[in-house]
Protein backbone atom coordinates (compact mmCIF):
# COMPACT_ATOMS: atom_id res chain seq x y z
CA UNK A 1 0.00 0.00 0.00
CA UNK A 2 2.75 2.46 0.90
CA UNK A 3 4.64 1.62 -2.26
CA UNK A 4 1.52 1.85 -4.40
CA UNK A 5 1.41 -1.88 -5.09
CA UNK A 6 -2.10 -2.39 -3.69
CA UNK A 7 -4.99 -0.09 -2.90
CA UNK A 8 -6.38 0.58 0.55
CA UNK A 9 -9.44 -1.47 -0.38
CA UNK A 10 -7.24 -4.44 -1.31
CA UNK A 11 -5.23 -4.11 1.91
CA UNK A 12 -8.45 -3.98 3.93
CA UNK A 13 -9.80 -7.06 2.17
CA UNK A 14 -6.58 -8.99 2.81
CA UNK A 15 -6.59 -8.02 6.49
CA UNK A 16 -10.31 -8.57 6.91
CA UNK A 17 -10.97 -5.02 8.14
CA UNK A 18 -12.71 -1.97 6.74
CA UNK A 19 -11.03 0.67 4.58
CA UNK A 20 -11.36 3.20 7.40
CA UNK A 21 -9.15 1.02 9.62
CA UNK A 22 -6.47 0.86 6.92
CA UNK A 23 -6.71 4.63 6.42
CA UNK A 24 -6.45 5.22 10.17
CA UNK A 25 -3.40 2.93 10.47
CA UNK A 26 -1.75 4.73 7.56
CA UNK A 27 -2.33 8.09 9.25
CA UNK A 28 -0.95 6.82 12.56
CA UNK A 29 2.15 5.44 10.81
CA UNK A 30 2.67 8.68 8.85
CA UNK A 31 2.25 10.86 11.94
CA UNK A 32 4.62 8.67 13.95
CA UNK A 33 7.26 8.77 11.24
CA UNK A 34 7.00 12.55 10.95
CA UNK A 35 7.24 12.97 14.73
CA UNK A 36 10.33 10.77 14.82
CA UNK A 37 11.96 12.79 12.05
CA UNK A 38 11.14 16.08 13.79
CA UNK A 39 12.69 14.92 17.06
CA UNK A 40 15.86 13.56 15.48
CA UNK A 41 18.94 15.63 14.88
CA UNK A 42 20.88 15.53 11.63
CA UNK A 43 24.28 13.88 11.49
CA UNK A 44 25.79 10.93 13.26
CA UNK A 45 24.86 10.11 16.83
CA UNK A 46 27.53 10.97 19.36
CA UNK A 47 29.26 8.11 21.08
CA UNK A 48 28.63 7.77 24.78
CA UNK A 49 31.67 7.99 27.10
CA UNK A 50 31.28 4.31 27.94
CA UNK A 51 31.48 3.40 24.25
CA UNK A 52 34.58 5.53 23.77
CA UNK A 53 36.35 3.90 26.72
CA UNK A 54 35.35 0.43 25.57
CA UNK A 55 36.75 1.14 22.11
CA UNK A 56 40.01 2.32 23.69
CA UNK A 57 40.26 -0.86 25.78
CA UNK A 58 39.59 -3.06 22.76
CA UNK A 59 42.15 -1.22 20.63
CA UNK A 60 44.77 -1.67 23.36
CA UNK A 61 43.95 -5.40 23.47
CA UNK A 62 44.35 -5.65 19.69
CA UNK A 63 47.76 -3.96 19.90
CA UNK A 64 48.84 -6.32 22.71
CA UNK A 65 47.75 -9.38 20.74
CA UNK A 66 49.47 -8.15 17.58
CA UNK A 67 52.70 -7.71 19.51
CA UNK A 68 52.35 -11.22 20.96
CA UNK A 69 51.86 -12.68 17.48
CA UNK A 70 54.94 -10.89 16.18
CA UNK A 71 56.94 -12.14 19.15
CA UNK A 72 55.81 -15.73 18.52
CA UNK A 73 56.66 -15.49 14.84
CA UNK A 74 60.12 -14.20 15.67
CA UNK A 75 60.74 -16.92 18.28
CA UNK A 76 59.54 -19.68 15.99
CA UNK A 77 61.62 -18.32 13.15
CA UNK A 78 64.76 -18.36 15.31
CA UNK A 79 64.16 -21.92 16.56
CA UNK A 80 63.82 -23.24 13.01
CA UNK A 81 67.11 -21.70 11.92
CA UNK A 82 68.93 -22.24 15.15
C-alpha positions in Angstrom: 0.0 0.0 0.0 2.8 2.5 0.9 4.6 1.6 -2.3 1.5 1.8 -4.4 1.4 -1.9 -5.1 -2.1 -2.4 -3.7 -5.0 -0.1 -2.9 -6.4 0.6 0.5 -9.4 -1.5 -0.4 -7.2 -4.4 -1.3 -5.2 -4.1 1.9 -8.4 -4.0 3.9 -9.8 -7.1 2.2 -6.6 -9.0 2.8 -6.6 -8.0 6.5 -10.3 -8.6 6.9 -11.0 -5.0 8.1 -12.7 -2.0 6.7 -11.0 0.7 4.6 -11.4 3.2 7.4 -9.1 1.0 9.6 -6.5 0.9 6.9 -6.7 4.6 6.4 -6.5 5.2 10.2 -3.4 2.9 10.5 -1.8 4.7 7.6 -2.3 8.1 9.2 -1.0 6.8 12.6 2.1 5.4 10.8 2.7 8.7 8.9 2.2 10.9 11.9 4.6 8.7 14.0 7.3 8.8 11.2 7.0 12.5 10.9 7.2 13.0 14.7 10.3 10.8 14.8 12.0 12.8 12.0 11.1 16.1 13.8 12.7 14.9 17.1 15.9 13.6 15.5 18.9 15.6 14.9 20.9 15.5 11.6 24.3 13.9 11.5 25.8 10.9 13.3 24.9 10.1 16.8 27.5 11.0 19.4 29.3 8.1 21.1 28.6 7.8 24.8 31.7 8.0 27.1 31.3 4.3 27.9 31.5 3.4 24.2 34.6 5.5 23.8 36.4 3.9 26.7 35.3 0.4 25.6 36.8 1.1 22.1 40.0 2.3 23.7 40.3 -0.9 25.8 39.6 -3.1 22.8 42.2 -1.2 20.6 44.8 -1.7 23.4 44.0 -5.4 23.5 44.4 -5.7 19.7 47.8 -4.0 19.9 48.8 -6.3 22.7 47.8 -9.4 20.7 49.5 -8.2 17.6 52.7 -7.7 19.5 52.4 -11.2 21.0 51.9 -12.7 17.5 54.9 -10.9 16.2 56.9 -12.1 19.1 55.8 -15.7 18.5 56.7 -15.5 14.8 60.1 -14.2 15.7 60.7 -16.9 18.3 59.5 -19.7 16.0 61.6 -18.3 13.2 64.8 -18.4 15.3 64.2 -21.9 16.6 63.8 -23.2 13.0 67.1 -21.7 11.9 68.9 -22.2 15.2 
